[in-house]
Amino acid sequence: MELVLAFVLLVTFALLGVIVNHLLTIRYAWNIPSYPAKIPFLGHAMMFSGKNTERAFRTMARVFNTNQRMTKLLLGPIPAVLIHHPDLLQKVLTNAELYDKPFLYDLMKLGRGLITERNGLYWKQTRKAVNPAFSMKILGGFVPIFDSRAKVLVERLKPLADGVTDLNLLQYVAQCTLEMIFSTTMGCHLHVRPGEKEYVYHLEQIQSSLGERMLNVEKQLDALYRFSASYRREMKSRVICDAFTDKIIQERRARLAGEKNNNEVSEKNLDSLEQHLKSNIFLDEILNYRQEGVPLEDQEVSEHLRTMMAAGNETSALTTCYVCLFLAQNPEIQDKVVSEMREIFHSPSVELNTESLKQLLYTEMVIRETLRLVPVVPFIARETGSEIELDGVHIPRGQILVMNFYSLHRRKDFWGDEPERFDPERFRPEAVRERHPYAYLPFSAGFRNCIGSRYAMNSLKTMLTRLLMAFEVRTTIKQEDMKFKFEITMKLVGAHTVQLVRREQKWAEGGGSQPGDLWTK
């Protein structure tokens, strides 16, 4: 009996020690304003329970809707520090000790991919290894590939461009961007590979499940999540997506080793593609990368590849559709974009390249304003690797910092009294110079910024040029009716419904041409 009592006392004192140590660790949070509506012991946990991806997104937007510089949420006994002001965002994102990411990224099950890798040191090593695959020279070589797939997209849409047919633009654009990302990332032509549409569908299923899981506390525990329908949907889709990408990895590894087999994509197609690339693609960089002299296992290669696939495809496809919706809602801005394209490209048959795409200055302003209102990745988080001081508060190691770019881009103190208004003029050079550099972060910033931002901009400009040269875009969707959901990326609730009208091409006579004479409705 005495031994049992001693054991109970020992366990009690041990638990008390853990509790006291935790309370001492988080005492910094007492100095940070809290979001209201706390429940004793549970804090704000019930705000993130039982919500679908649309309601979860609205909750995150609401808790960040403040002019405060920094606030906190309490998820039971665990504080999460919410960073609101650009001054503090800059301090966090440029801190060399803040490369690490919190446990939430493990829920995505993308392992050691560039986006989800939690260990900052490993991330730095991998980022350095793949940087050559995103050099200006290689990105320039990608433009002909982007252009060829964008032209195919236009041809697919032409039969539907009668001005009255409603079509979900994302359905077509996502196929185009997937073809782009497979060609440039994996070195294969997707349009000769079966299973593409199935892959896209199951990738969306995975992201829907993950969006629910990351913003619902009860689903963050594996033991509970395994009993949910989301888990079953996610696991089924992962098997299909993994098989699709892993087959390509094996084919590419065999090709690099000089092997031949009947299951490879034809040599003719690959050689034709690589005439454009003129250098190693992303997959080759990863396959050739060695960690401490040891090449990566297929599982690690697959994790990096799936990360790049999801990031590259989603960013370009969603943003292209959002730009088209905003242009359809603002026809006078659409006309200005088309006028700029007329001045630069003089003919719809002209070949695009990086130099000509750089001249699309107003188009880029439109893209940037779209990314302000709809940043494709709206939330990110960091875990403090060492103590950091923010506004006099000393936040210790191992704490969670959360940032919300959707809300940041709507702060009236930086974006004026009408932050919801679509206005590309916000991105005139003089306006950008006057604004805080960390008030606008569509691709994050600092040390762990998005490696593919230039890739995305080139693919966006290419698709938009081809689409707008071929079609006038209309829509019945009003901006105030656009609702969003969180499925890792920021997605529209409902279809990206547009109607397309073909632009008739009018060639100037006599060999000369005036930009305004080239394309008319």
NORZI-V131808 format. One record per pair of residues at least 6 apart in sequence whose C-alpha atoms are under 8 Angstrom apart, sorted by the first residue. I is the first residue (numbers start at 1). J is the second residue. D is the distance in Angstrom with one decimal. If there is no record, write none. Layout:
BEGIN
I_J_D + I_J_D
END
This chain:
BEGIN
25_396_7.1 + 26_78_8.0 + 26_79_7.3 + 28_393_6.5 + 28_394_6.4 + 28_395_6.2 + 29_72_7.4 + 29_79_7.0 + 29_395_8.0 + 31_393_6.9 + 32_70_7.0 + 32_71_5.7 + 32_72_6.4 + 32_393_7.8 + 33_70_7.3 + 33_71_4.9 + 33_72_6.3 + 34_71_5.5 + 34_72_4.9 + 34_73_6.2 + 35_63_6.8 + 35_71_6.7 + 35_72_6.2 + 35_73_6.0 + 37_44_7.0 + 38_44_5.2 + 38_74_7.8 + 41_76_5.7 + 41_77_7.1 + 42_74_7.6 + 42_75_6.4 + 42_76_4.2 + 42_77_7.4 + 43_73_7.5 + 43_74_4.8 + 43_75_5.5 + 43_76_5.1 + 43_77_7.5 + 44_73_6.2 + 44_74_5.4 + 44_75_5.5 + 44_76_7.2 + 45_74_7.0 + 45_75_4.7 + 45_76_6.2 + 45_217_6.8 + 47_59_7.3 + 48_56_6.9 + 48_59_7.8 + 48_215_5.8 + 48_216_4.8 + 48_217_6.0 + 49_215_7.6 + 49_216_4.6 + 49_217_5.8 + 49_218_6.4 + 50_216_6.4 + 50_218_8.0 + 51_212_7.2 + 51_215_7.9 + 51_216_6.7 + 52_212_6.0 + 53_208_7.4 + 53_211_6.0 + 53_212_5.4 + 53_485_5.1 + 53_486_5.1 + 53_487_6.5 + 54_483_7.9 + 54_484_6.1 + 54_485_4.0 + 54_486_6.4 + 54_493_7.5 + 55_485_7.3 + 56_212_7.6 + 56_215_6.2 + 56_216_7.8 + 56_485_7.4 + 56_486_7.0 + 57_484_7.1 + 57_485_5.3 + 57_486_5.3 + 58_485_7.8 + 60_404_8.0 + 61_404_7.8 + 61_406_7.3 + 61_407_6.2 + 64_82_7.5 + 64_84_7.2 + 64_404_7.0 + 64_407_6.1 + 65_407_6.3 + 66_84_7.8 + 67_84_7.6 + 67_85_8.0 + 67_411_7.2 + 68_84_6.7 + 68_85_7.3 + 69_83_6.6 + 69_84_5.0 + 69_85_4.6 + 69_88_7.4 + 70_81_7.1 + 70_82_5.7 + 70_83_4.9 + 70_84_5.5 + 70_85_7.0 + 71_81_6.0 + 71_82_5.2 + 71_83_6.9 + 71_84_7.8 + 72_79_6.5 + 72_80_5.6 + 72_81_4.5 + 72_82_5.4 + 73_79_5.7 + 73_80_5.2 + 73_81_6.6 + 73_82_7.4 + 74_80_6.3 + 79_399_7.7 + 79_400_7.4 + 80_399_7.3 + 80_400_5.2 + 80_401_6.0 + 80_402_6.9 + 81_399_8.0 + 81_400_6.2 + 81_401_4.8 + 81_402_6.1 + 82_401_6.0 + 82_402_4.9 + 82_403_6.1 + 83_89_6.4 + 83_401_6.8 + 83_402_6.1 + 83_403_5.4 + 83_404_7.8 + 84_403_6.9 + 84_404_7.5 + 84_408_6.6 + 85_408_7.6 + 85_439_7.9 + 86_408_8.0 + 86_436_7.0 + 86_437_7.8 + 86_438_4.9 + 86_439_5.3 + 87_438_7.3 + 88_390_6.7 + 89_403_7.8 + 89_438_6.7 + 90_438_6.0 + 90_446_7.5 + 92_98_6.9 + 93_445_6.4 + 93_446_4.9 + 93_447_6.6 + 93_448_7.5 + 94_445_7.8 + 94_446_4.7 + 94_447_6.0 + 95_447_7.9 + 96_447_7.4 + 97_384_7.2 + 97_385_5.5 + 97_386_6.3 + 98_120_7.6 + 98_382_6.7 + 98_383_6.7 + 98_384_5.6 + 98_385_5.6 + 98_386_7.7 + 99_118_8.0 + 99_119_7.3 + 99_120_4.3 + 99_121_7.5 + 99_123_8.0 + 99_382_7.3 + 99_383_7.8 + 99_385_7.5 + 99_447_7.4 + 99_448_6.9 + 100_118_5.1 + 100_119_5.2 + 100_120_4.6 + 100_382_6.0 + 100_383_5.4 + 100_384_6.9 + 100_385_6.5 + 101_116_7.7 + 101_117_7.3 + 101_118_4.5 + 101_119_7.0 + 101_120_7.6 + 101_381_6.3 + 101_382_4.5 + 101_383_4.9 + 102_118_6.6 + 102_381_6.8 + 102_382_5.9 + 102_383_5.0 + 102_400_6.4 + 103_118_7.7 + 104_214_6.5 + 105_116_5.4 + 105_117_7.6 + 105_118_7.1 + 106_116_7.1 + 106_118_7.8 + 107_210_7.3 + 107_213_7.7 + 107_214_7.1 + 107_220_7.4 + 108_116_7.4 + 108_210_6.3 + 110_116_6.3 + 110_303_5.3 + 110_304_7.7 + 110_306_7.3 + 110_307_6.6 + 111_117_6.3 + 111_300_7.4 + 111_303_5.8 + 112_118_7.7 + 112_123_8.0 + 112_300_6.5 + 112_303_6.1 + 112_304_6.6 + 113_300_7.8 + 113_303_5.2 + 113_304_4.1 + 113_305_7.5 + 113_306_7.7 + 113_307_5.5 + 113_308_7.9 + 114_123_6.3 + 114_126_7.4 + 114_127_7.1 + 114_304_6.5 + 114_307_6.9 + 114_308_7.9 + 115_307_6.7 + 116_307_7.9 + 117_123_6.2 + 129_285_7.2 + 129_286_7.7 + 129_289_6.7 + 130_282_6.7 + 130_285_5.9 + 130_286_6.9 + 131_451_7.8 + 132_285_8.0 + 133_280_6.6 + 133_281_5.8 + 133_282_5.3 + 133_285_6.8 + 134_282_8.0 + 134_451_7.5 + 134_452_7.3 + 134_455_7.5 + 138_277_6.3 + 138_278_7.3 + 138_279_6.7 + 139_454_7.8 + 139_455_6.3 + 140_353_7.0 + 140_354_5.6 + 141_276_5.4 + 141_277_5.2 + 141_278_7.2 + 142_184_6.7 + 142_276_6.8 + 142_277_6.4 + 143_352_7.1 + 143_353_5.9 + 143_354_6.9 + 143_458_7.0 + 143_459_7.3 + 143_462_7.6 + 144_276_7.2 + 144_351_7.9 + 144_352_7.0 + 144_353_7.1 + 145_180_6.8 + 145_183_7.6 + 145_184_7.7 + 145_273_7.9 + 145_276_7.5 + 146_180_5.9 + 146_459_6.0 + 146_462_6.6 + 146_463_7.6 + 147_351_7.9 + 147_352_6.9 + 147_462_6.1 + 147_463_7.3 + 147_466_7.9 + 149_176_6.0 + 149_179_7.0 + 149_180_6.7 + 150_176_6.6 + 150_462_7.0 + 150_463_5.3 + 150_466_6.3 + 150_467_7.8 + 151_466_6.6 + 152_176_7.9 + 153_172_7.0 + 153_173_7.1 + 153_176_6.2 + 154_466_7.0 + 154_467_6.3 + 154_470_7.1 + 156_172_7.9 + 157_172_7.9 + 158_502_7.4 + 160_167_7.8 + 160_500_7.3 + 161_471_7.5 + 161_499_6.9 + 161_500_4.5 + 161_501_5.1 + 161_502_5.9 + 162_499_7.6 + 162_500_6.4 + 162_501_5.6 + 162_502_7.3 + 163_474_7.9 + 163_499_5.3 + 163_500_5.1 + 163_501_4.7 + 164_499_5.9 + 164_500_7.6 + 165_499_5.8 + 165_500_7.7 + 166_497_6.0 + 166_498_5.7 + 166_499_5.3 + 167_496_7.7 + 167_497_5.4 + 167_498_5.7 + 167_499_6.5 + 168_495_5.5 + 168_496_5.0 + 168_497_4.7 + 168_498_6.6 + 169_321_6.5 + 169_495_7.9 + 169_496_5.6 + 169_497_6.3 + 169_498_6.5 + 170_317_6.7 + 170_318_6.9 + 170_321_6.1 + 170_495_7.6 + 170_496_6.1 + 173_317_5.6 + 173_320_7.6 + 173_321_7.5 + 174_313_7.0 + 174_314_7.7 + 174_317_5.1 + 174_318_7.8 + 175_197_7.7 + 177_312_8.0 + 177_313_5.5 + 177_316_6.6 + 177_317_5.9 + 178_190_7.8 + 178_309_8.0 + 178_313_5.6 + 179_189_7.0 + 179_190_5.3 + 179_191_6.9 + 181_309_6.6 + 181_312_6.5 + 181_313_6.3 + 182_188_6.1 + 182_189_6.8 + 182_190_6.2 + 182_309_7.6 + 183_189_5.4 + 183_190_6.8 + 183_273_7.7 + 184_277_7.8 + 184_281_6.4 + 184_282_7.6 + 185_281_5.7 + 185_282_5.1 + 185_283_5.9 + 185_305_8.0 + 185_308_7.8 + 185_309_7.7 + 186_248_7.4 + 186_249_7.8 + 186_252_7.6 + 186_281_6.8 + 186_282_6.8 + 186_283_5.4 + 186_284_7.9 + 187_252_7.9 + 187_270_6.7 + 187_273_7.2 + 187_274_7.5 + 187_281_6.6 + 187_283_7.7 + 188_265_6.9 + 188_269_7.7 + 188_270_6.1 + 188_273_7.7 + 189_265_7.8 + 189_269_7.1 + 189_270_7.5 + 190_196_7.2 + 195_244_7.5 + 199_240_7.0 + 199_241_5.6 + 199_244_7.2 + 202_237_4.8 + 202_238_7.4 + 202_240_7.3 + 202_241_6.7 + 203_237_6.9 + 203_238_7.8 + 203_241_6.8 + 203_310_7.8 + 205_233_6.9 + 205_234_6.4 + 205_237_6.6 + 206_233_7.3 + 206_234_4.8 + 206_235_8.0 + 206_237_6.3 + 206_238_7.0 + 207_487_5.1 + 207_488_6.0 + 208_486_7.9 + 208_487_4.9 + 208_488_7.7 + 209_230_5.1 + 209_231_7.0 + 209_233_7.3 + 209_234_6.0 + 209_487_7.5 + 210_234_7.9 + 210_487_6.5 + 210_488_6.8 + 211_486_5.5 + 211_487_4.0 + 211_488_5.3 + 212_219_7.9 + 212_230_7.9 + 212_486_7.9 + 212_487_7.3 + 213_219_5.1 + 213_220_5.9 + 213_225_7.9 + 214_220_6.6 + 218_224_6.9 + 218_225_7.5 + 219_225_4.7 + 225_231_6.2 + 226_232_7.5 + 242_302_7.9 + 245_302_7.1 + 245_305_7.8 + 245_306_7.4 + 246_302_6.4 + 249_283_7.8 + 249_298_7.8 + 249_301_7.8 + 249_302_7.3 + 251_263_7.6 + 251_264_5.6 + 251_265_7.7 + 252_283_8.0 + 252_284_7.9 + 253_287_7.1 + 254_260_7.1 + 283_301_7.9 + 283_305_7.0 + 286_296_7.7 + 286_301_6.4 + 286_304_7.8 + 287_295_7.3 + 287_296_7.0 + 287_301_6.8 + 288_295_7.0 + 289_295_6.0 + 289_296_6.9 + 290_296_6.2 + 312_452_7.2 + 312_456_7.1 + 314_376_7.9 + 314_489_7.5 + 315_376_6.0 + 315_456_7.0 + 316_456_5.8 + 316_459_6.8 + 316_460_6.0 + 318_376_7.3 + 318_491_7.5 + 319_367_7.8 + 319_370_7.3 + 319_371_7.1 + 319_374_7.9 + 319_376_7.1 + 319_460_7.6 + 320_460_6.1 + 320_463_7.4 + 320_464_6.8 + 321_496_6.8 + 322_370_6.7 + 322_374_7.7 + 322_496_7.9 + 323_366_7.3 + 323_367_6.4 + 323_370_5.9 + 324_473_6.7 + 325_473_7.8 + 325_474_7.7 + 325_475_6.8 + 325_477_7.8 + 325_496_7.4 + 325_498_7.3 + 326_370_7.5 + 326_422_7.5 + 326_479_7.5 + 327_333_6.2 + 327_334_4.9 + 327_473_7.3 + 328_334_7.0 + 328_473_5.3 + 328_474_4.5 + 328_475_5.7 + 328_498_8.0 + 329_474_7.2 + 329_475_6.7 + 329_477_7.6 + 329_478_6.7 + 329_479_7.2 + 336_362_8.0 + 337_362_6.5 + 337_363_5.7 + 338_468_6.6 + 338_469_7.1 + 339_515_7.8 + 339_516_7.3 + 340_360_6.9 + 340_362_7.2 + 340_363_7.7 + 341_360_7.1 + 341_465_7.0 + 341_469_7.7 + 342_515_5.1 + 342_516_6.7 + 342_518_7.1 + 342_519_7.6 + 343_515_5.1 + 343_516_7.7 + 344_356_7.2 + 344_359_7.3 + 344_360_7.8 + 345_356_7.9 + 346_513_7.4 + 346_514_7.7 + 346_515_5.6 + 346_518_6.8 + 347_518_6.8 + 348_466_7.7 + 348_469_6.3 + 348_470_7.8 + 352_462_7.4 + 354_458_7.4 + 357_458_7.2 + 357_461_6.6 + 357_462_7.5 + 360_461_7.9 + 362_424_7.8 + 363_461_7.5 + 364_461_7.6 + 365_424_5.2 + 365_425_7.2 + 365_426_7.9 + 365_427_5.5 + 365_428_7.2 + 366_423_7.9 + 366_424_5.0 + 368_424_7.5 + 368_427_7.2 + 369_422_6.9 + 369_423_6.7 + 369_424_5.3 + 369_426_7.4 + 369_427_7.2 + 370_422_7.6 + 371_442_5.9 + 372_406_7.4 + 372_409_5.6 + 372_440_6.9 + 372_441_8.0 + 372_442_6.6 + 373_406_6.9 + 373_409_6.7 + 373_410_7.7 + 373_420_7.1 + 373_422_7.8 + 374_406_6.8 + 374_490_7.1 + 375_405_6.8 + 375_406_6.2 + 375_442_5.1 + 375_443_7.9 + 375_490_7.0 + 376_442_7.3 + 376_489_5.3 + 376_490_5.0 + 376_491_7.7 + 377_405_7.9 + 377_442_7.4 + 377_443_7.8 + 377_488_6.8 + 377_489_4.8 + 377_490_6.0 + 378_404_5.7 + 378_405_5.1 + 378_406_5.2 + 378_442_8.0 + 378_489_6.9 + 378_490_6.3 + 379_402_7.3 + 379_403_5.7 + 379_404_4.6 + 379_405_6.1 + 379_406_7.6 + 380_402_6.0 + 380_403_5.4 + 380_404_6.7 + 381_400_6.9 + 381_401_5.5 + 381_402_4.4 + 381_403_6.0 + 382_400_5.9 + 382_401_5.1 + 382_402_6.6 + 383_397_7.7 + 383_398_5.7 + 383_399_5.4 + 383_400_4.8 + 383_401_6.2 + 384_395_7.9 + 384_396_7.1 + 384_397_5.0 + 384_398_5.1 + 384_399_5.4 + 384_400_6.7 + 384_401_7.5 + 385_397_5.2 + 385_398_6.2 + 386_396_6.2 + 386_397_4.3 + 386_398_7.4 + 387_394_6.5 + 387_395_5.4 + 387_396_4.2 + 387_397_5.1 + 388_394_5.8 + 388_395_5.3 + 388_396_6.6 + 388_397_8.0 + 389_395_6.1 + 405_440_7.6 + 405_441_6.4 + 405_442_7.0 + 408_439_6.5 + 408_440_7.4 + 409_415_7.3 + 409_419_7.7 + 409_439_6.6 + 409_440_6.1 + 410_419_5.2 + 410_420_7.0 + 411_419_7.1 + 412_418_7.4 + 412_419_6.3 + 414_435_7.0 + 414_436_7.7 + 414_439_7.0 + 425_431_8.0 + 426_432_7.2 + 438_445_7.8 + 443_449_6.2 + 443_450_5.3 + 443_453_6.5 + 444_450_6.4 + 469_503_7.1 + 469_519_7.7 + 470_502_5.8 + 470_503_5.5 + 471_500_5.8 + 471_501_5.2 + 471_502_4.5 + 471_503_5.3 + 472_500_5.7 + 472_501_5.0 + 472_502_6.4 + 472_503_6.6 + 472_521_7.8 + 473_498_6.6 + 473_499_6.1 + 473_500_5.0 + 473_501_6.6 + 474_498_5.6 + 474_499_5.1 + 474_500_6.2 + 474_501_7.9 + 475_497_6.4 + 475_498_4.5 + 475_499_5.9 + 476_497_7.6 + 476_498_7.2 + 477_497_7.2 + 482_492_6.9 + 482_493_7.3 + 483_492_5.9 + 483_493_5.4 + 484_490_6.5 + 484_491_5.4 + 484_492_4.5 + 484_493_5.2 + 485_491_5.3 + 485_492_6.3 + 485_493_6.2 + 502_521_7.2 + 503_519_6.4 + 503_520_5.9 + 503_521_4.7 + 504_519_6.1 + 504_520_5.8 + 504_521_5.7 + 505_518_6.1 + 505_519_4.7 + 505_520_6.4 + 506_517_6.6 + 506_518_5.1 + 506_519_5.6 + 506_520_6.9 + 507_513_7.6 + 507_517_7.2 + 507_518_5.6 + 507_519_8.0 + 508_514_7.2 + 508_517_6.5 + 508_518_6.7
END
